[in-house]
Amino acid sequence: MMKLISSQLAIFIFSLVALIQVANSAEFAGLPANGLRQQWLTDSNHHQNHLLKRWFVKRPVDSAAETRSTASPFDALRTSHQFKGCIDPSEPFQCPQSERCIALQFICDGHAGDCPGNLDENEETCIAVKRPAKENIENFLHAAYVLHGSQLFTFLFGEKLSNSIEKNKSFWLDTLASAFSVAKNINSFAKRLRMSSDDVEHFRDVIGKIHDGRLEEIPLVAQEAVNQGLASLIEKLYESGFMEE
C-alpha cells in the first residue's frame, strides 16, 4: 500500500513540475483568453491532460539540455524500446529485422552471413539500397499530399487508388512508399497496389514525360510536384531499373 502511495505521489509531483513549466512558459502565458489557456482553466481533468500533451508537442525547444529537463510526464511513463540506429559512420546500414549494422559494400555482395538470415542479400534489399530510403519517400508523399491533395495522386495513379488514399492516408502512403522502395519494376509496383492495366499505362506515360522533361504535357499541379522532389524520385527509379520489364 505504501509503495502504491509513493508511486502516485511521485507521479503527482512530476506532473506538478510539468504544469508549473507550462504555466510559466511564454507560449502558454501568451495564449488568448478564449484559446488554449482558457480551455486549461475551465476544462475537466481529462481535457487538461489532452491539452498538456498538446503543449509538450508544440513547445519551443532551445537546446538538447532543455529537451531532457522538460521531458513530458507522459514520455516518462512510456516503456516502449526505441532503437537508436547505426551510429558508426563506417557501418551505416541497419540489417532488416535486426539491430546489427554493416558497411554498405557488404550489401548484395554475394557473401552470406553479413546480416541475420542473410537478409542483406535478398532481392528487395538489393533494390531498396539503390532507391531513396522508404521513410524519405513517405515523407515526400505526405508533404505532396498536404500541398496538392488528392488531385496530384489522381493524376499520377488513377482515381481508384487516389480514393483509397483519401479514405486511409497513413496506410496507403506507407504502402506507396514501400512499393517505390522495393518493387523490382513498374509491373510489380502496380501488382502490389492492385492498379488497373489502364492506370498502370497512364502512370508509365506520366513517368516518361517527367523523365524526358516534357512538363508542358502535364498539369500545373504535377509540374509543381516535379520541382519539389518528384523528378529526383523518378530519376532514382529509372537508375534502379524500375521501368524495365
C-alpha positions as CSV (number, residue, x, y, z in Angstrom):
1,M,0.0,0.0,0.0
2,M,2.8,2.4,0.9
3,K,4.6,1.6,-2.4
4,L,1.4,2.5,-4.3
5,I,1.0,5.8,-2.5
6,S,4.7,6.6,-3.0
7,S,4.4,5.9,-6.8
8,Q,1.3,8.0,-7.1
9,L,2.9,10.8,-5.1
10,A,6.0,10.7,-7.4
11,I,3.8,10.9,-10.5
12,F,1.8,13.8,-8.9
13,I,5.0,15.8,-8.1
14,F,6.4,15.1,-11.6
15,S,3.2,16.3,-13.2
16,L,3.0,19.3,-10.9
17,V,6.5,20.4,-12.0
18,A,5.5,20.0,-15.6
19,L,2.3,22.1,-15.0
20,I,4.4,24.8,-13.5
21,Q,6.7,24.8,-16.6
22,V,3.6,25.1,-18.8
23,A,2.1,27.9,-16.7
24,N,5.4,29.8,-16.8
25,S,6.1,29.3,-20.5
26,A,5.8,32.4,-22.7
27,E,3.9,30.3,-25.2
28,F,1.2,29.4,-22.7
29,A,1.1,32.7,-21.0
30,G,0.7,34.5,-24.3
31,L,-2.4,32.5,-25.4
32,P,-5.6,34.4,-25.9
33,A,-8.1,34.2,-23.1
34,N,-10.6,32.4,-25.2
35,G,-8.0,29.9,-26.6
36,L,-6.0,27.1,-25.2
37,R,-5.3,29.0,-21.9
38,Q,-9.0,29.5,-21.2
39,Q,-9.7,25.8,-22.0
40,W,-7.0,24.8,-19.5
41,L,-8.6,26.8,-16.7
42,T,-12.1,25.6,-17.3
43,D,-11.9,22.0,-18.7
44,S,-12.1,18.7,-16.9
45,N,-9.0,16.8,-15.8
46,H,-9.3,14.5,-18.9
47,H,-9.3,17.5,-21.2
48,Q,-6.5,19.2,-19.2
49,N,-4.4,16.1,-19.8
50,H,-5.1,16.3,-23.5
51,L,-4.1,20.0,-23.6
52,L,-1.0,19.3,-21.6
53,K,0.0,16.7,-24.2
54,R,-0.6,19.3,-27.0
55,W,1.6,21.8,-25.2
56,F,4.5,19.4,-24.9
57,V,4.3,18.6,-28.6
58,K,4.3,22.2,-29.7
59,R,6.5,23.8,-27.0
60,P,9.7,25.6,-28.3
61,V,13.0,23.7,-27.5
62,D,16.2,25.7,-27.4
63,S,18.7,23.0,-26.7
64,A,19.2,19.3,-26.1
65,A,19.7,20.1,-22.4
66,E,16.3,21.8,-22.3
67,T,14.7,18.8,-24.0
68,R,16.0,16.5,-21.3
69,S,14.9,18.8,-18.5
70,T,11.4,19.4,-19.8
71,A,10.5,15.8,-20.7
72,S,6.8,15.2,-20.7
73,P,5.5,13.0,-17.8
74,F,3.6,11.1,-20.5
75,D,7.0,10.3,-22.1
76,A,8.4,9.2,-18.7
77,L,5.7,6.6,-18.3
78,R,6.2,5.2,-21.7
79,T,8.1,1.8,-21.6
80,S,8.5,1.0,-25.4
81,H,12.0,0.4,-26.5
82,Q,13.3,2.7,-29.3
83,F,16.4,1.6,-31.2
84,K,18.8,4.5,-31.8
85,G,20.0,3.3,-35.2
86,C,23.5,2.9,-36.6
87,I,26.0,5.3,-35.0
88,D,29.2,4.2,-36.7
89,P,29.5,6.0,-40.0
90,S,31.6,3.2,-41.4
91,E,28.6,0.8,-40.8
92,P,25.5,2.9,-41.7
93,F,23.2,0.1,-43.0
94,Q,20.9,-1.5,-40.4
95,C,20.1,-5.1,-41.2
96,P,16.4,-5.7,-41.9
97,Q,14.6,-7.0,-38.8
98,S,17.7,-6.6,-36.7
99,E,19.8,-4.1,-34.8
100,R,23.1,-5.2,-36.5
101,C,24.7,-2.6,-38.7
102,I,27.1,-3.3,-41.6
103,A,29.1,-1.4,-44.2
104,L,27.5,-0.5,-47.5
105,Q,29.9,-2.7,-49.5
106,F,28.6,-5.8,-47.8
107,I,25.0,-5.2,-49.1
108,C,24.3,-7.6,-52.0
109,D,27.9,-8.6,-52.4
110,G,27.1,-12.3,-52.8
111,H,28.5,-13.3,-49.4
112,A,26.2,-14.8,-46.8
113,G,26.2,-14.0,-43.1
114,D,26.6,-10.2,-43.0
115,C,23.0,-9.9,-41.7
116,P,21.0,-12.4,-39.7
117,G,19.0,-14.6,-42.1
118,N,21.2,-13.4,-45.0
119,L,18.6,-10.6,-45.4
120,D,21.2,-8.2,-46.9
121,E,21.3,-10.5,-50.0
122,N,17.6,-10.7,-50.7
123,E,16.1,-9.1,-53.8
124,E,14.1,-6.4,-52.0
125,T,17.1,-5.2,-50.0
126,C,19.3,-5.1,-53.2
127,I,16.6,-3.0,-54.8
128,A,16.0,-0.7,-51.8
129,V,19.7,0.2,-51.5
130,K,19.5,1.8,-55.0
131,R,16.4,3.9,-54.1
132,P,15.8,6.7,-51.7
133,A,15.1,5.5,-48.2
134,K,11.5,4.4,-47.6
135,E,10.9,6.9,-44.8
136,N,12.2,9.7,-47.1
137,I,9.8,8.7,-49.9
138,E,6.9,8.5,-47.4
139,N,7.8,12.0,-46.0
140,F,7.8,13.4,-49.6
141,L,4.4,11.7,-50.3
142,H,2.9,13.2,-47.1
143,A,4.2,16.7,-48.0
144,A,2.9,16.3,-51.6
145,Y,-0.5,15.3,-50.3
146,V,-0.6,18.3,-47.9
147,L,0.4,20.7,-50.7
148,H,-1.7,19.3,-53.5
149,G,-4.3,16.9,-52.0
150,S,-5.8,14.1,-54.0
151,Q,-5.6,16.0,-57.3
152,L,-1.9,15.1,-57.7
153,F,-2.4,11.5,-56.7
154,T,-5.4,11.1,-59.0
155,F,-3.3,12.3,-61.9
156,L,-0.4,10.0,-61.1
157,F,-2.1,6.8,-60.1
158,G,-5.7,7.0,-61.1
159,E,-9.0,7.7,-59.4
160,K,-9.3,4.3,-57.7
161,L,-6.0,4.4,-55.8
162,S,-6.5,8.1,-55.0
163,N,-9.9,7.5,-53.4
164,S,-8.3,4.7,-51.3
165,I,-5.6,7.1,-50.1
166,E,-8.2,9.7,-49.2
167,K,-10.0,7.2,-47.0
168,N,-6.9,5.9,-45.2
169,K,-4.0,8.2,-45.9
170,S,-1.5,6.8,-43.4
171,F,-1.8,3.2,-44.6
172,W,-1.7,3.9,-48.3
173,L,1.1,6.4,-48.2
174,D,3.1,3.9,-46.2
175,T,2.2,1.2,-48.8
176,L,3.1,3.5,-51.7
177,A,6.5,4.3,-50.1
178,S,7.2,0.7,-49.5
179,A,6.3,-0.2,-53.1
180,F,8.5,2.6,-54.5
181,S,11.3,1.4,-52.3
182,V,11.4,-2.4,-53.1
183,A,9.3,-3.1,-56.2
184,K,11.5,-4.5,-58.9
185,N,9.8,-2.7,-61.7
186,I,6.6,-0.8,-62.6
187,N,4.7,-4.0,-63.1
188,S,5.5,-5.4,-59.6
189,F,4.7,-1.9,-58.2
190,A,1.3,-2.0,-59.9
191,K,0.6,-5.5,-58.6
192,R,1.4,-4.5,-55.0
193,L,-1.1,-1.6,-55.3
194,R,-3.7,-3.5,-57.4
195,M,-3.7,-0.9,-60.1
196,S,-5.7,-1.5,-63.3
197,S,-3.9,-2.0,-66.6
198,D,-5.2,1.4,-67.8
199,D,-3.9,3.1,-64.7
200,V,-0.5,1.4,-65.0
201,E,-0.1,2.5,-68.6
202,H,-1.1,6.1,-67.6
203,F,1.4,6.1,-64.8
204,R,4.1,4.8,-67.1
205,D,3.3,7.6,-69.6
206,V,3.5,10.2,-66.8
207,I,6.8,8.9,-65.6
208,G,8.2,9.0,-69.2
209,K,7.0,12.6,-69.7
210,I,8.7,13.7,-66.4
211,H,11.9,11.8,-67.2
212,D,12.1,13.3,-70.7
213,G,11.4,16.8,-69.4
214,R,8.1,17.2,-71.3
215,L,6.5,19.1,-68.5
216,E,4.2,21.1,-70.7
217,E,2.3,17.9,-71.3
218,I,1.3,17.5,-67.6
219,P,-0.9,19.7,-65.4
220,L,0.4,22.5,-63.3
221,V,-0.1,20.6,-60.0
222,A,2.2,17.8,-61.3
223,Q,4.8,20.4,-62.6
224,E,5.0,21.9,-59.1
225,A,5.5,18.4,-57.6
226,V,8.3,17.7,-60.1
227,N,10.1,20.8,-58.8
228,Q,9.5,19.8,-55.2
229,G,11.2,16.4,-55.5
230,L,9.2,14.1,-57.8
231,A,11.7,14.5,-60.6
232,S,14.5,13.3,-58.2
233,L,12.5,10.2,-57.2
234,I,11.7,9.3,-60.8
235,E,15.4,9.6,-61.8
236,K,16.3,7.2,-59.0
237,L,13.6,4.8,-60.2
238,Y,15.0,4.9,-63.7
239,E,18.5,4.3,-62.5
240,S,17.5,1.3,-60.5
241,G,15.6,-0.5,-63.3
242,F,12.0,0.5,-62.3
243,M,10.9,1.0,-65.9
244,E,12.4,-2.3,-67.2
245,E,10.1,-5.2,-68.0
